Amino acid sequence: MAKSIYDAIDTPALLIDQRIMMKNLAAMQKKADSMGVHLRPHTKTHKMPEIARLQVEMGAKGITVAKTGEAERMADYGLDDIFIANEIVGEMKWHRLARLSKKVKIAFGVDSPEVIESIEKVFAREDSMAYLRVEIETGEKRSGITEEKTFQALLKLIGQSPHIVLEGIFSHEGHAYGAASPEACQVLFEQAQMTTVRYARIARTMGFAVPVVSVGSTPSLMHSTELLKEITEIRPGTYVFMDAGQGSCIGTYEHCAASVLTTIISKPEGNRLIGDAGAKALTAQSRGAGLCHTEGCGWIKGSKGVYVDHVFDEHAIIYNDELHQNLSIGHKVEIIPNHICPVCNLYDKAYLVQDGEVVKILDIACRGRLQ
């Protein structure tokens, strides 16, 4: 039956199954070790310094974040090797990073020659060094360098800047989420690696050491066993908790550690049930195609293929005869979200649980740190 055992927790609530999470963390660290690369997990998934510290204790080289504010908050909690896998633009943010760099090791992304002169001026003024990684676009059509001439122009400016160090090259093959099969996902990942490595080689011909060549996303790494030998680092994020999309990707939900606890608050008629976890607790994100395709807005944990049909701001709408018959008003169910990363950003705290007990309440300290 889909009824949750966590009756004592008020709803909506974000639950993290400790046993499943620990298995996920250990498995990805083992994979990185077997591939001979560093693991630098992307903590934008969980936004929890306590889990970030656990990842480092288990062997991660450092952590990845998405925002300057996340980097600052993680540093407050003692994380001291941080990469911001995003283009950071603007004097206010550069000054913040220059000051932060005096306390911890910090690197951030660039993909535009236009920003190099300004970064140099800010870091010179702060008497700090800027460690940059150049992003390469490999097919997702998001951010990143797409032409060699732009890359060469950017590196030329870096070489002329005494307060800037090229730490490495990075890419993110996010388009692999939409691959039609594990084999297609692997092809996209291999192509992304080849493109990334090609740019690293160009940088080396221009006299740069390029100690870091960084790639990765959870879908790619769940299916991959080998990397190109020049890859030095992987940056999966969602693997820590997984979600319905990732469960579809690997063909099982047994690795999904995170769920949203919701109370059944209404049974209007027929086979319709309503939970109190709507878009503001679950998001309205869908996974419409490819390996990560899922139905509806989240899977009802413990059910036989029952999904949230749709959500309003405060309501989750579920249609199912069996659940309608077996669940009463006030019963609680757990929903595995389609995409866990934005869900974590909706909560101030998460309940670390195991075997029906709350092990610990975790502070989601980086939620809302978007600037």
Secondary structure as UniProt FT lines:
FT   TURN            7..8
FT   STRAND          13..17
FT   HELIX           18..35
FT   STRAND          38..39
FT   TURN            43..46
FT   HELIX           49..57
FT   TURN            58..59
FT   STRAND          63..65
FT   HELIX           68..76
FT   TURN            77..78
FT   STRAND          81..87
FT   HELIX           91..100
FT   TURN            101..103
FT   STRAND          105..110
FT   HELIX           113..115
FT   HELIX           116..125
FT   TURN            126..127
FT   STRAND          130..136
FT   HELIX           148..159
FT   TURN            162..163
FT   STRAND          164..170
FT   HELIX           174..178
FT   HELIX           182..205
FT   TURN            206..207
FT   STRAND          212..215
FT   HELIX           218..223
FT   TURN            229..230
FT   STRAND          233..234
FT   HELIX           238..240
FT   HELIX           244..250
FT   TURN            254..255
FT   STRAND          258..266
FT   TURN            270..271
FT   STRAND          272..275
FT   HELIX           279..282
FT   TURN            291..292
FT   TURN            296..297
FT   STRAND          299..300
FT   TURN            301..302
FT   STRAND          307..311
FT   STRAND          316..319
FT   HELIX           321..326
FT   TURN            329..330
FT   STRAND          332..336
FT   HELIX           340..344
FT   TURN            345..346
FT   STRAND          349..354
FT   TURN            355..356
FT   STRAND          357..363
FT   TURN            365..368
//
